[in-house]
Amino acid sequence: MSQPNLFQFATSELSQDAVLCWFLSWLVGDAGSLDPELTNIARNLVCLFFNQFDEYDPIEPSDVFEVTKLEKQYNKIDVFFLVIIKGYEVPFAFIVEDKTNTSYHSKQLERYYDFIEHKYTSVHDILGIYFKTGFINQDDERLPDKYRLIDNNKWLDFLQNQHCTNPIFAEYNAYFADYYEKFNKSVHQALSPTQFEQGLRTVQGQGSLLSKITDKLITSEHRYLHGMNIGGTPWAQYHFWASTKYCEHESFFIRIDFRKCKRINKDYQPYISFRNYSKYNRTRIDCDDRIKRLSYIRWLFQQVWEKVKVKFGHNIIKDTPVADKNSGNYEQEIAVIFLDPLSNTPEMVIPVIRELMVEYHSLLEQAYHSFKTLHQLKDEVISEITSGLGDYGVITNCSHIDKESNLLEITVSMQHWQDLFGEDGLVVMLFQHRNTPGCFINCLCRFESSPKTQGLLKQMEDIDKELKLSEVPYWKPWYTVYADNKDSERGNHFLFDAKGIAEKVVVEVKRLDEKVRKLDVSESECVGMK
């Protein structure tokens, strides 16, 4: 049985912060006289950090004099210290951002630097260290200026070159050497054709596979997350695109996890899932827009998928991965690929998904730019129609159902509908209870579109053709807006073309007639039909 090690139970980033601060504290005040070995480690640590910056000549341990300020979690900076170095009149400021298996995000490194730059104006320079002992992805290697990376290879080399008999240091040194060995084993297993299932049951293995998949992807919207499922198995996610154009937050990400795979009849199989998260208001209008975007991004994934399969061979990955289930959940799966040792090993999957990711990301950028334009045009169309209503009401639904005659289905909220439309404008019978004069009324009316409205609709139609929206299954025109009103007599509206108008009218009239009979409303209380 191996001897228990304190650091086996202190594996968080905060524990790692504490170790760095403990080393550096031996250069604060008179502490250096208490333990020369630990003081020498502290000087070597400052040299390790300082010598990462090529713009300065390398320094030796004897050039490091004193740490004049040492702070942990200083304005959310993991470790901050000021150090006096030989040959410089004023101290250097060091920012240390410490990570294990997560990555920096939300421009935190830039914010830390700006804070110190404004707070400490008399230092010689501000140097940032990105200290990460977990897996390194491409984002970790694209650091802001004035930051340098210390990874687990550099850190292990540093520790093994120190000579110290202190029992705390000896325990930490032994712990990290064991961690490093297990880390490399997990990474190797995760990419192995025969051992990947075991490797992907570790955070390090999942992170390394995600890093391989996304290493060709260049994006400013990135964030790596990981956690544990209820059963104790880890999961990992890489967010590669985000937007706030249509809702509070929308993002696309890849997730590595385990779940049942029906194709090979196995309970828990590792998979790579492409997902969309959209934090939208659960109104009928926003839900409709959400489903439209979801339909399109799944269709778009399928197009890229087919193209990539041709390049790499049709039998590289089995089955069609695209999901087709829609629900009201914020998170929706776009596609899923199961890994198995026969046909879908990481070695086979990585080059395919890597190629797919680059093209899919590019097309998403283009599509969402077009979506934004469509929304702007739709708002202009509704504004143009609303301007003709005056004080009579507000349009809550507008559907362009007949391009040749400019027939629009609209839903308006008003009390005096006859004053606006008159009987000649009505196509569908209207029903309004006598005791609710302010309720929403649904009508199908002929609205003679202005040249401006026709031009806006033509622009929207051109974008539809550019995005090939007509090829998307179950696609509805982008310029359809659903009424968001629970008391609406007809509830959900259904789109129909010009040929189906007559049939729709008959159905609507029969339904309203039945409603009249059930409510026992006199004929004089029911609005007539032209």
C-alpha positions in Angstrom: 0.0 0.0 0.0 1.4 3.4 -1.0 1.8 6.1 1.6 -1.1 8.6 1.7 -0.3 11.9 0.2 -1.9 15.2 1.3 -2.2 16.5 -2.3 -4.2 13.6 -3.4 -7.0 15.3 -1.5 -6.2 18.9 -2.5 -6.5 18.8 -6.3 -8.4 22.0 -7.0 -7.1 25.2 -8.6 -7.2 26.9 -5.2 -4.9 24.2 -3.8 -2.5 24.9 -6.7 -2.7 28.6 -6.0 -1.7 27.9 -2.4 1.3 25.9 -3.5 2.5 28.7 -5.8 2.0 31.3 -3.0 3.7 29.1 -0.5 6.8 28.9 -2.7 6.9 32.7 -3.4 6.3 33.5 0.3 9.8 32.5 1.1 11.0 35.6 -0.6 8.8 37.9 1.5 10.5 39.8 4.3 12.9 37.7 6.5 11.3 34.3 5.6 14.3 33.4 3.3 16.6 33.1 6.4 14.4 30.3 7.8 14.9 27.8 5.0 17.5 28.4 2.4 16.3 25.4 0.2 12.8 26.7 -0.1 14.1 30.2 -0.7 16.2 28.9 -3.6 13.1 27.2 -5.0 11.3 30.6 -4.8 14.1 32.3 -6.7 14.1 29.6 -9.3 10.3 29.9 -9.7 10.6 33.7 -10.4 13.4 32.9 -12.9 11.1 30.3 -14.6 8.3 32.9 -15.0 10.6 35.8 -16.0 12.6 33.9 -18.5 9.5 33.0 -20.6 9.7 36.6 -22.0 12.2 36.9 -24.8 12.2 40.7 -24.7 14.3 40.5 -21.5 17.7 38.9 -21.0 17.5 35.7 -18.9 18.1 36.1 -15.2 19.8 33.9 -12.6 18.5 33.0 -9.1 21.0 35.4 -7.6 19.3 38.2 -9.6 16.0 37.8 -7.7 16.0 40.0 -4.5 12.7 40.2 -2.8 8.9 39.8 -3.3 7.5 43.0 -1.9 3.8 42.1 -2.4 2.1 38.7 -2.6 -1.7 38.4 -2.9 -4.0 35.4 -3.6 -7.4 36.0 -5.4 -6.5 39.7 -5.8 -9.5 41.2 -7.7 -10.1 37.7 -9.0 -6.5 37.3 -10.1 -5.3 33.9 -8.8 -1.8 34.9 -7.8 -0.4 38.5 -8.0 3.1 39.5 -6.8 5.6 42.3 -7.1 9.3 41.3 -7.2 12.5 43.3 -7.2 15.1 42.0 -9.8 18.7 43.0 -10.1 19.4 45.8 -12.6 15.9 47.3 -12.5 15.1 50.3 -10.3 11.4 49.4 -9.8 9.7 46.0 -9.3 8.0 43.8 -11.9 4.4 42.9 -11.5 3.4 39.3 -12.2 -0.2 38.1 -12.9 -0.6 34.3 -12.6 -3.8 32.8 -13.9 -3.9 29.2 -12.6 -5.9 26.5 -14.4 -6.1 22.7 -14.1 -8.7 21.4 -16.6 -10.5 24.5 -17.6 -9.6 27.4 -19.9 -9.7 31.1 -19.7 -12.8 32.9 -21.0 -14.7 36.2 -21.2 -11.5 38.1 -21.8 -10.5 37.6 -18.2 -6.7 37.8 -18.9 -7.1 41.1 -20.7 -9.3 42.4 -17.8 -6.7 41.4 -15.2 -3.9 43.1 -17.1 -5.9 46.3 -17.5 -6.7 46.4 -13.8 -3.1 46.1 -12.8 -2.0 48.5 -15.5 -4.3 51.2 -13.9 -3.5 50.2 -10.3 0.3 50.0 -10.5 1.6 52.7 -12.7 5.2 52.7 -11.3 6.2 49.1 -12.0 8.8 48.4 -14.7 6.5 46.0 -16.6 3.5 43.7 -16.1 4.1 40.1 -17.0 1.4 37.5 -17.2 1.8 33.8 -16.6 -0.9 31.3 -17.8 -0.2 28.4 -15.5 -2.0 25.3 -16.6 -1.4 21.7 -15.5 -4.3 20.1 -17.4 -4.6 19.4 -21.1 -3.7 22.2 -23.5 -6.1 23.2 -26.3 -5.6 25.6 -29.1 -7.2 28.4 -27.2 -4.6 28.0 -24.4 -1.9 28.5 -27.0 -3.4 31.7 -28.4 -2.8 33.8 -25.4 -3.0 37.6 -25.3 0.2 39.7 -25.5 2.2 39.8 -22.3 1.1 36.3 -21.3 3.2 33.2 -21.5 2.2 29.5 -20.9 3.6 27.2 -18.3 2.2 23.7 -18.9 2.6 20.5 -17.0 5.8 19.5 -19.0 7.6 22.7 -17.9 6.2 22.4 -14.4 7.3 18.8 -13.9 10.8 19.6 -15.3 11.0 22.5 -12.8 10.0 20.4 -9.8 12.3 17.5 -10.6 15.3 19.9 -10.9 14.8 21.3 -7.4 16.8 20.0 -4.4 14.8 20.2 -1.2 14.3 18.0 1.8 11.2 19.8 3.1 8.5 17.1 3.6 5.7 19.3 2.1 7.7 19.9 -1.0 8.6 16.2 -1.2 4.9 15.3 -1.0 3.9 17.8 -3.7 6.7 16.7 -5.9 5.7 13.0 -5.6 2.0 13.9 -6.1 2.6 15.9 -9.3 4.9 13.2 -10.8 2.1 10.6 -10.2 -0.5 13.0 -11.6 1.7 13.6 -14.7 2.0 9.9 -15.4 -1.7 9.3 -15.0 -2.5 12.3 -17.2 -0.4 11.1 -20.1 -1.8 7.6 -19.7 -5.4 9.0 -20.0 -4.5 11.1 -23.0 -2.9 8.1 -24.7 -5.8 5.9 -24.0 -8.4 8.4 -25.2 -6.8 8.4 -28.6 -6.1 4.7 -28.8 -8.3 2.5 -31.1 -8.7 -0.2 -28.4 -8.5 1.7 -25.0 -10.4 4.9 -25.8 -13.5 4.0 -23.7 -11.3 3.8 -20.6 -9.4 7.0 -21.5 -12.6 8.9 -22.1 -13.8 8.2 -18.6 -11.4 10.8 -17.4 -11.5 14.6 -17.6 -8.0 14.7 -19.2 -9.0 12.1 -21.9 -12.1 13.9 -22.9 -10.4 17.3 -22.9 -7.6 15.9 -25.1 -10.1 14.5 -27.6 -11.9 17.8 -27.8 -8.7 19.6 -28.3 -7.8 17.3 -31.3 -11.3 17.8 -32.8 -11.2 21.6 -32.6 -7.5 22.4 -33.2 -8.2 23.8 -36.7 -11.1 25.9 -35.6 -10.4 29.6 -35.2 -13.1 31.4 -33.2 -13.3 34.2 -30.7 -16.3 32.6 -29.0 -14.8 29.7 -27.1 -15.2 28.2 -23.7 -14.3 24.8 -22.3 -16.5 23.3 -19.5 -16.5 20.0 -17.7 -18.3 18.3 -14.9 -19.7 15.1 -13.4 -23.0 13.3 -14.2 -25.1 12.0 -11.3 -23.6 8.5 -11.8 -20.1 9.9 -11.4 -19.0 9.8 -15.1 -17.4 13.0 -16.4 -18.6 15.1 -19.3 -16.8 17.8 -21.3 -18.0 20.5 -23.6 -16.4 23.0 -26.0 -18.5 26.1 -26.9 -17.3 27.3 -30.2 -20.0 29.9 -31.2 -22.3 32.2 -29.3 -24.8 35.0 -30.1 -27.2 37.3 -28.4 -29.0 38.4 -31.6 -32.3 36.6 -31.1 -32.5 35.7 -27.4 -30.8 36.2 -24.1 -28.1 33.7 -25.0 -27.6 31.2 -27.8 -24.5 29.0 -28.3 -23.2 25.9 -30.2 -21.0 23.4 -28.5 -19.6 19.9 -28.7 -20.1 17.5 -25.8 -18.3 14.3 -25.0 -20.2 12.0 -22.7 -21.6 8.4 -22.3 -25.1 7.1 -23.0 -26.9 4.1 -24.4 -26.3 3.3 -28.1 -29.1 1.3 -29.6 -27.1 0.5 -32.8 -24.6 -1.7 -31.0 -27.0 -2.5 -28.1 -24.6 -1.3 -25.4 -25.7 0.5 -22.3 -23.0 3.2 -22.0 -21.0 4.2 -25.0 -18.9 7.3 -25.5 -20.3 9.8 -28.0 -19.6 13.1 -29.5 -22.7 15.3 -29.7 -23.2 18.6 -31.5 -25.7 20.8 -29.6 -27.4 24.1 -29.6 -28.4 26.0 -26.5 -30.9 28.9 -26.8 -32.2 30.8 -23.7 -35.4 32.2 -25.3 -38.6 33.5 -23.9 -41.2 30.7 -24.2 -43.7 32.8 -26.1 -45.3 31.5 -29.3 -43.4 34.0 -31.4 -40.0 33.2 -29.9 -40.7 29.4 -29.9 -41.5 29.6 -33.6 -38.3 31.4 -34.4 -36.4 28.9 -32.2 -37.8 25.9 -34.1 -37.1 27.6 -37.5 -33.4 28.2 -36.6 -33.1 24.7 -35.2 -34.6 23.1 -38.4 -32.2 25.1 -40.5 -29.0 24.4 -38.5 -29.8 20.7 -38.5 -30.3 20.8 -42.2 -27.1 22.7 -42.7 -25.2 20.2 -40.6 -26.6 17.4 -42.8 -25.3 19.2 -46.0 -21.8 19.6 -44.5 -21.9 16.0 -43.3 -22.7 14.6 -46.7 -19.9 16.7 -48.3 -17.3 15.6 -45.7 -18.3 12.0 -46.1 -17.5 12.2 -49.8 -14.1 13.5 -49.1 -13.2 10.9 -46.5 -15.2 7.9 -47.7 -18.8 6.9 -47.1 -17.9 4.2 -44.6 -15.8 6.2 -42.3 -18.6 6.8 -39.8 -21.7 4.6 -39.7 -25.3 5.9 -39.6 -26.8 9.3 -40.2 -26.1 11.3 -37.1 -28.6 14.2 -37.5 -31.3 14.4 -34.8 -34.8 15.3 -35.7 -36.6 15.6 -32.4 -37.9 19.1 -31.5 -39.0 20.1 -28.0 -39.3 23.3 -26.0 -36.1 22.6 -24.1 -33.4 25.3 -24.2 -30.8 22.7 -25.2 -31.3 20.7 -28.4 -29.1 18.1 -30.0 -28.1 18.7 -33.6 -26.3 15.5 -34.3 -24.6 12.6 -32.4 -21.8 10.3 -33.3 -21.1 7.2 -31.2 -17.6 5.9 -30.8 -17.0 2.1 -31.0 -13.9 0.0 -31.6 -15.1 -1.5 -34.8 -16.1 1.4 -37.1 -15.9 4.7 -35.1 -12.6 4.8 -33.3 -11.1 8.2 -32.4 -8.5 7.8 -35.1 -11.2 7.5 -37.7 -13.5 10.2 -36.3 -11.0 13.0 -35.5 -10.1 14.0 -39.1 -13.7 13.9 -40.3 -15.1 16.0 -37.4 -12.2 18.4 -37.6 -13.0 19.1 -41.2 -16.7 19.3 -40.5 -16.2 21.7 -37.7 -14.3 24.3 -39.7 -16.9 24.4 -42.6 -19.9 24.2 -40.3 -18.7 27.1 -38.2 -18.1 29.2 -41.2 -21.6 28.5 -42.6 -23.2 29.2 -39.2 -21.6 32.6 -39.2 -23.0 33.4 -42.7 -26.4 32.0 -41.9 -26.9 33.9 -38.7 -25.9 37.1 -40.5 -28.6 36.4 -43.0 -31.1 35.6 -40.2 -30.4 39.0 -38.6 -31.2 40.7 -42.0 -34.4 38.7 -42.3 -35.5 39.7 -38.9 -34.9 43.4 -39.7 -36.8 43.1 -42.9 -39.7 41.3 -41.2 -39.9 44.1 -38.6 -40.0 46.7 -41.4 -42.9 44.8 -43.1 -44.9 44.7 -40.0 -44.1 48.4 -39.3 -45.3 49.3 -42.8 -48.6 47.5 -42.3 -49.1 48.7 -38.8 -48.7 52.3 -40.0 -52.0 51.9 -41.9 -53.9 50.8 -38.8 -53.8 54.1 -37.0 -55.5 53.9 -33.6 -57.5 50.8 -34.4 -55.1 48.1 -33.2 -51.7 46.4 -33.3 -50.7 43.5 -35.6 -49.6 40.4 -33.7 -49.5 38.1 -36.7 -48.5 38.6 -40.3 -48.2 35.8 -42.9 -47.6 36.5 -46.6 -49.6 33.6 -48.1 -50.1 34.6 -51.7 -47.3 36.5 -53.4 -49.2 37.1 -56.6 -52.2 38.9 -55.0 -50.3 40.1 -51.9 -52.8 38.4 -49.7 -51.7 38.6 -46.1 -53.1 36.8 -43.1 -53.0 39.1 -40.1 -54.2 39.0 -36.6 -55.1 42.4 -35.0 -56.1 43.5 -31.6 -58.9 46.1 -31.9 -62.4 47.0 -30.9 -63.8 48.5 -34.1 -62.6 46.2 -36.8 -65.4 47.1 -39.2 -64.3 50.7 -39.3 -60.9 49.7 -40.6 -61.6 46.8 -43.0 -65.3 47.1 -43.8 -67.3 44.0 -45.0 -65.6 44.1 -48.4 -62.3 43.2 -46.9 -63.4 40.1 -45.0 -62.8 36.7 -46.3 -63.2 34.6 -43.1 -66.1 34.9 -40.7 -65.2 36.6 -37.5 -66.5 35.7 -34.0 -66.5 38.0 -31.0 -68.3 37.5 -27.8 -70.4 40.4 -26.9 -69.0 40.6 -23.3 -65.3 40.9 -24.5 -65.1 43.9 -26.8 -61.4 44.2 -26.4 -60.3 40.6 -27.2 -58.0 39.6 -30.0 -59.9 39.1 -33.3 -58.6 36.9 -36.0 -59.3 37.7 -39.6 -58.1 36.9 -43.1 -58.1 40.2 -45.0 -57.0 41.5 -48.3 -54.2 44.0 -47.7 -53.0 45.8 -50.8 -49.2 45.9 -50.2 -47.4 49.1 -50.9 -44.5 49.2 -53.3 -42.2 49.4 -50.2 -43.8 46.3 -48.6 -43.5 44.4 -51.9 -39.8 45.4 -52.1 -39.1 44.2 -48.5 -40.9 40.9 -49.2 -38.8 40.5 -52.4 -35.6 41.0 -50.4 -36.7 38.3 -47.9 -37.5 35.9 -50.7 -34.0 36.4 -52.1 -32.4 35.6 -48.8 -34.6 32.5 -48.6 -33.3 31.4 -51.9 -29.7 32.1 -50.9 -30.0 30.0 -47.8 -31.9 27.3 -49.7 -34.6 27.4 -47.1 -37.1 25.7 -49.4 -35.0 22.5 -49.1 -35.3 22.5 -45.3 -37.8 19.9 -44.1 -40.9 21.5 -42.4 -39.6 24.9 -43.1 -42.0 27.8 -42.7 -41.5 31.2 -44.3 -39.2 33.3 -42.2 -41.6 36.2 -42.3 -44.3 34.3 -40.5 -45.0 35.6 -37.0 -47.3 33.9 -34.6 -49.8 35.7 -32.4 -48.7 35.6 -28.7 -52.1 35.6 -27.1 -53.6 32.8 -25.0 -57.1 34.1 -25.5 -56.9 34.0 -29.3 -60.0 32.3 -30.7 -58.2 30.3 -33.3 -55.1 29.5 -31.3 -52.1 28.5 -33.5 -52.4 29.8 -37.0 -51.8 27.5 -40.0 -50.1 28.6 -43.1 -51.7 27.7 -46.4 -51.1 28.6 -50.1 -53.6 30.4 -52.4 -55.1 27.1 -53.6 -56.0 26.1 -50.1 -57.7 29.4 -49.1 -61.3 28.4 -50.1 -61.0 25.1 -48.2 -59.6 26.8 -45.2 -62.5 29.3 -45.2 -65.1 26.5 -45.3 -63.4 24.7 -42.4 -63.2 28.0 -40.4 -66.8 28.9 -41.0 -68.0 25.4 -39.9 -65.9 25.5 -36.8 -67.2 29.0 -35.8 -70.8 27.9 -36.6 -70.3 25.0 -34.2 -68.9 27.3 -31.6 -71.9 29.7 -32.0 -74.3 26.8 -31.4 -72.5 25.6 -28.4 -72.4 29.1 -26.8 -76.1 29.7 -27.8 -75.2 33.2 -29.1 -77.9 34.8 -31.2 -77.3 35.4 -34.8 -77.3 39.2 -34.3 -74.3 38.9 -32.0 -72.2 37.1 -34.5 -70.3 39.2 -37.0 -71.3 38.4 -40.6 -69.3 37.2 -43.5 -68.9 38.7 -46.9 
